[in-house]
């Protein structure tokens, strides 16, 4: 089990590299207006405005952080910088939009997806400190509560995203919403954190394999998904939210140290 969960670390690192590369590739594309109320941004996390030099710089830093996680000498700095960068981008780019339109689910998502990824980066085993792990734990828990609540607020809408061959769409959306909130509770109170993270990663792994990857590759017959940066970004986000929880759970469930004071 621990060997399987340990695969989460390279999955997370490679997903972050992929996000950085996609940002660079999409730097000169016009904003697609994917957000409501006229906001214009590159549809790749952390959703920067379509300013080419800024997007290229951001993509290069994100890719470097992801690559840095692979090498022991740069892993700690990569994790610290990645989490800090995602938190900063969220605070500057997304929080003002979401505050202006608090009822917008899409804007809430663009706030809490990068927060969740930044929190996982700050919680990576062997690369964190007790204080940083605590901050990451609480930010991740809050993000999961938001994700779970949104599932219940839009059962039919989110249910429409479930592949047609899966029965009981609304049931599964409610089930996963409850799973998000249960995982958040376990993480927040510090009980059964390893199993909660392992199951959270498993949930995202199932979504990658049954929803995001087939959709992005055009296997569900939906036009233009292979050329849609937003779909690729969703795939890489789901990969990171699969890998990050598994990387942390691998250490916590083995009884090893999850933080480092160095």
Beta strands, then each sheet from edge to edge (+ up, - down):
end
